[in-house]
Amino acid sequence: MARVVASPVLVAAALASGVAALTLELQWSRQLALVFGASHYAAATVLAAFMAGLGIGSCLGGRRADGLRSPAMAVAMLELSLAGLGPVMAVILHALPAVSAAVLPDVGVDGGAAFLGSRFGVAALLLVPPTALMGATFPLLVRAFTASLETLHRGVGMLYAANTLGGVAGVTMAGLVVLPAAGVVGTTVLAAAANLTAAVCALVAARGPVNEPTQKTRRSKAPTIPRRLLWASAVSGGLVLGAETVWHRALMLVLTNTTITLTVLLGLTLLGLGLGGALSGRLPKAADPLRWWAGLQLTAAVLVAAQSLWLPELATLVREIRPDMGWGRVLVPVLS
């Protein structure tokens, strides 16, 4: 019977990789706020570029995973590259506000469309390459972790949960502890250390026995994914990011500090995704995954629609319960 080779070092690599990725996402949002002049546009840009890069990298990494002799070694090389790219990106984004102000269109041009569009394009060009490297690590980790199609779903669930919960830890540490205390330099060091930790874990896994595919997996052909299922997945992902953007604006009414707002938003969103990923691997084998997926999408739609009914009243509610010093100053001492 095929089994998942539950390598703790690969789970640790996924965890550390998540810490680094979300630390950088929060840091880039903070730095890009100086380019856009508003944190909301910066957060939307980083979310869009981040997910685009992850999607591109995941596609490329998935295509190459089965042809690599040691996927774990490839993960180590990617993480080492990201450890070096993080500080480089910090320096580039530090200089970007001045360069943008001198070269790109002003806010008064074309009603602001040229202002936002030009800055969005430049930020996306800068962020997509490193996020593509981040995205490529996950399918390579999955390939190194599991040896058969039968156990693939469980391997994906375990690694996804570790990676996502690592992101929760990373964004929480960065937003509530490191950024307030050490600024961008501190988060850059934290992200690089996490990338190096992931690289070391992957190197340790690469020195062990290679997790070769089973004979049945070698003989099997790659499944053909219905195009409508891909479109449904794309629409679902778009709605999730759309909801995240709305939640960000709503949370700004509660947590006026922009960094803490994005920290809470990303931390809670990733916590839910990580718990869902962990539970997905425990579905009974007889369960129909498409029925489960459809049911979960319907439930999420009902919850988001229900939220829309009380969001207009959020400002009134916040005025009644908000402390005089603001939630940001209350939460930071408690959570850190």
Secondary structure, 3 states (H helix, E strand, C coil): CCCECCCHHHHHHHHHHHHHHHHHHHHHHHHHHHHHCCHHHHHHHHHHHHHHHHHHHHHHHHHHHCCCCCHHHHHHHHHHHHHHHHHHHHHHHHHHHHHHHHHCCCCCHHHHHHHHHHHHHHHHHHHHHHHHHHHHHHHHHHHHHECCCCCHHHHHHHHHHHHHHHHHHHHHHHHHHHHHHHHHHHHHHHHHHHHHHHHHHHHHHHHCCCCCCCHHHHHCCCCCCCHHHHHHHHHHHHHHHHHHHHHHHHHCCCCCCHHHHHHHHHHHHHHHHHHHHHHHCCCCCCCCHHHHHHHHHHHHHHHHHHHHHHHHHHHHHHHHHCCCCCHHHHHHHHHC
